[in-house]
């Protein structure tokens, strides 16, 4: 064992001499490409010997230490306080990469190798916000093709569906890319179509991914594709596929009632908007009425219908006949009473109150608490008390 260790130390010493010679020659610009690969192989052997003889350590056997490209960088190793209560046991590869990242960030270096370093770290920890910001800074400083970066980002997004940092990075890319196509309607349409296709693929994996829907809303506003038939049809297809998809309903409401072509800028989602044409209100009311029967006990369509009526400054009573179809024999006995939707009964209570029929409104709320939605009886009793206060 002693002889084996001695031989290992001698071998490590010889390799170290050759490695130092390589560094001197490279500093003089006298190194061929083949010698670089020889040095990489040499360093791997040195790292293995060090680990065998003395144990490992950050910066002593990692891939960056073994790469001659990083010879000029002195890694900044994170020093945990002595006797730290909850010291984090970072994997060696990650700790080494972060040590080199601190060094290049401190030096404010923006280069292809820094870009590769961010990709390496993102592969290990895609939620590292600082690394994403530094990557964006490199992309912009190097003036790299932003569509290429977006294409790379697509693959990362599929592997990390719930990662917020990915969508913030995409947001920054679009902000910087848009000025280059702002005056080209065809380029905007082409980019919008490619993004829509990608978003549809992502949402097929997770239809209610908040980050994706938030980005989609941003994209509509940024590209100004409010009136896009393609966007509206894509959302309609999602609702057709799953009428319970509240995210798709919400995006449709955003598309229709935030369109600056026929909406008041800054108008709240629950505020009447006199600028919206009544023809659009009619269309959206009919759309909601067509979808609600597909899943009457789902709240999405009912909320949409309410929102449309508010936007059009219409009374709830304007849809009383439609709503009444879901509630039969109210208060006429257990065998006769038939409620297909508690949301319809709730809306009927408001319609009765709006019409001044306090007794029928109270009956609707009472039956919700007594039978049709017992788990929220406290809420329905509170609503009944509100009827008395507002009488």
N, C-alpha and C positions, 0 to 999 in steps of 0.2 A: 504493500500500500504506500509506504514511504517513497519507494523508487518510482511508483506510478505518479505520485503527486509531484515529485521532483522533475520528472520528464515533462509533466504538464506545465510546470512553471517555466521551464526552459523554452518550451514551445511557445508559450504566451509571450515571453520576453522577445523571442525572435520575430514573432508576428508583429509585436509592438514596434520594433525597430523598422520593419518593412513599412508599417503603416505611417510612421513619422516621416520616412523617406518619401512616401507617396504625397503627403501633405505639403512637403517642401517643394517637390516638383510641380505640384498643381498650382501652388502660389506663384511659380515662375512661368506658368502656362505651358509646361512641357509634359502634359499627361494625355495619353491617347484614350479613346473610348474603351478599348479592351482592358486597359489598366484600371479604369473605373469599376468595371465588373469584377475584376480580380480583387480590388479593394473591398467591394461589398462582400464577396465570399470570405475574404480574410477576416473582416469584422464579425461576421457571423460565427466563425470558428473561435475568435477571441471572446465573444460574448458567451459562447457555450463553455469555454474553459474557465472564464471568470466565475460563471454560475456554479460550475462543478467545484472549483477550488475555494471560492470565497462567498458564494451565495449571490443572489441577484440584487438589483437596485434600480431605481428610476434613472433612465439615461445611460445605463450601462449595458443593457442587452436588448433595448427596444428597437423597433424598425427604423426610427428616425436617427438614433445614434449610429446605426449600422449604415446609414445612407450618407455618402460623402457630400451630397447636395446640402446637407445641414451642418457641415463642419464649422461654418462661420457663426453659427448661432449658439449662444450660451443659454441653455434652458433655465427658466426661473422655476425652481421646484417649490411647491407649496409646503411650507413648514407648519405642521400642526403644533399648537402650544404644548409645552411639556405637561404630561398628565392630563391631557384633554379628556373631558368627561365623556364625550361621544365622538371620538376621532373616526373619520370615514375611511374605510379600507378600500381605496380606489384600486381597480385592477391596474397592473403595471403599464399596460399599453395605453390606457386612458390617462393615467397620471403623467406618463412621459409626453403624450401628445399635448396635454394641457400646459405642461411646463414649456414646451416650445411655442405654444400659442401665446402664452403670456409674454414671451420674449419678443416675438414679431409684432404683437400688438403694441407693446411698449415702444418699439422702434418705429411704429407707424409704417410698417412695410406692407406694400400691396404688390403682389407678384403671383405668377402661376403656381409657385410652390405653396404659397399661403392659401390659395384657393383649394389646392389638393389637400392641404392640412385640414381645412374646414370640412371637406367632404369626409375625410377620415374620422374626424371627431363626431360629425353628425351621424355617421354610420354606427357609432357606439352609443351616442346620446342625442337623439334627434330633438329633444326638448330643451337643449341648451340655448337659451335666448341670445346670449352674448355672441356665441359662435355664428348664429344666423345673421346678426347685425354686421359682424366682421366680414362674413362672406359677401353680403350685399355691398359693403364698402369696397371690397376687392373687385367685384363684378363691375361696379360703376367706374372705379379708378382705372381699370384696365380696358374700359370701353368694349367689353365683350358683347357679342350678339345676345340680346335679351331673350329672343325667342329660343335660342339654344339653352339658356338657363331655365326657361320655363319648361322646356321639354325634359330636361334633367329632373326638374322638380316634380314632374308628373309621376315619375317612378317612385320617388321618395314618398309622395302623398299616398299612393296605393298601399305602401307598407306601413304607414302611420296615419290611419284615418282620423284619429281624434287629436292630432297634434296641431295646436294653435299656431305655433311658430311658423309652420309651413305656409299657412294662409296669410300671415302677416308678411312673410318674405314675398309671396306672390303679389300681394297688394303693392309693395314697394316696387316690384318689377313693372307692374302695369302702370303705376304712376310715372315711371321714367320712360316707359315705352310709348305711352299714349301720345305725347307731343310729336313724335315722329310720324304719326298717322292721322293726326287730328284733322288735317285738311283733305284727307283721302277717304271718301265715303265707302269705296269698294274695299279698301284695306281694313277699315273699321268693321264692315260687315263680315269680312273673311275672318278677322281675329275673333269677333263675337261668336261666329259659328264654331270655330275650333275650341274656344273656351266652353261653349255650351255642350259640345260633344263630350269633352272631358268631364264636366260637372255631372252630366247624366250618367257617365260610367261610375263616378265616385258615389253618387246618390243611389245607384243600383246596389251598391254594397251597404249603404247606410242611409236610408231615405230621410232620416230626421237629424242628420249631422248639422248641428247648429253652426259650426265654423263655415261649412260649405254654403249654407243658405245665407249667412251674413255676407260672405264674399260675393255670392251671386247678386244680392241686392246692390252691393257696392258697384259691381261691374255694370249693371243696368244703368245706374246713374252716371258712371264715368264715361261709358261709351254712348250714352244717350239713346239706348235701344228700347225705350219705353213702349213705343208703338209697334215693336217687332212682332209680326205674326208668328214667326218661328218660335220666339220665346213664349208667347201665349199658348201656342199649340203644344209646346213641350210640357208646360205646366198642366194643361188640360189632360194630356196623356197620363201624367202622374196621378191626377185625381181620378181619372177613369180606372187606372190600375188599382188604386187604393183610395176610396172616397174618404177614408178616415185619416188621411195624411194631412194633419193640421198645418204642417210646414208649407206644403204646396198651396193650401188655401190662403195662408198668410201672404205668400209671395204673390199670388194672383191679386189679392187686395192691394198690395204695394204697387204692382204693375199698373193697375187700373186707376187707383185713386191718389197716386203720387206723380202721375204723368203731368209734367208742366204744361203740356199742350191743352189740357182741360181740367187742371186742378190748381187751387190756390197755393202758391209756395208757402211752406211752413204750416199749413193747416194740419191740425191734430187728427189722429186716426179716428177719434171719437167725436169729432166736430162736424156739423153740417158744412157743406161746401157748395155755395150757390153757383160756382163756376162750372161744376160738373154737369154736362148736358143730361136732361131727363131721359133721353134715349139710352144713354149708358146705364143709368139707374134701372130702367126697365129691363135692359138686357141682363144685367147682373142679378136682378131679382128673379127673373125667369131661370137663369142658370142655377141659382141656389135651389129653387123650387124643384128643378128637374133632378138634382143630385140627392137632396135630403131623403126622399123615399127609399133610396138604395140602402141607407143605414140610419133609420130615424132616431135611434138611440145614441148616435154619435153626435157630439156637440159641435164639430167643426163647421158643418153646413149651416147649422142654426146661428152660430156666432157670425158667420159670413153674412147671412141674411139680415141679421140685426144691424151689422155695420153698414151694409148698403142702404138700408132704410134711414139710418142716421145721416149718412152722407147726402142723401137726397132730401133731407128734412121732411120725411114722410112719416105719417102716424103709423104706429104698429098695427093699428086696426085695419090698415089697408091690406093686410095679409090674413085677416081673421078667418075667412072661408078656408084658405089653404091649411092653416094651423088646426082648425077644428076637425079636419079629416083624421087627425091622429088621436083625437080624444072623443070617445063616444059614451053617452049615458052617464055623464059626470054627476055623482051624488044620487044616482037612481038605484043603488043597491050593488052588492058585491057581484051578483051574477050578471048584471047589465053593464056595469061600468067597465070600459075597455080603454086603456091608455097605452098606445104604441110607443110613445116617447115622453119621458118626463120633461125633456127640454121644450116640447110643444106645450105641455100643461103649464110649465113655468111662464112661457111666453103668453099663453092665454090669460094667466092671472094678471099680467101687466096690461094686456089689451082690455080686459074687463075694468081694471082700475082707470085706464086712460079714458074709457067710455063712461066712467062715473058709476059703474055697477059694482059697488063695494062688496055686496053680499056674494056675488059670483066669484069675485077675485078672492075673497076670504075662503070660499069653498074650495077653490082650486089649490090654494096654498095648504089648506087643512088636509086635503086628500093626499097631497104630496108627502106631508109628514106622517100621516096615519098609515098609508099603504105603499105608495109608489116610490118613495125615496126616504125610507125610515131612518137611514143612517145619518141624514142631515136634518132630523126633526127640529133640532135647536135653531137651525138657520131658517127653516120655514116658519117657525113660531115667531122669530124676530121679524120676518117679512110681514106677518099678520099684524104685529104691533105697529109696524110702519104704516100700514093702511089706516089705522086709527089716528096716528099722529098727523097724517097728510089729509085726513078727511075734511 
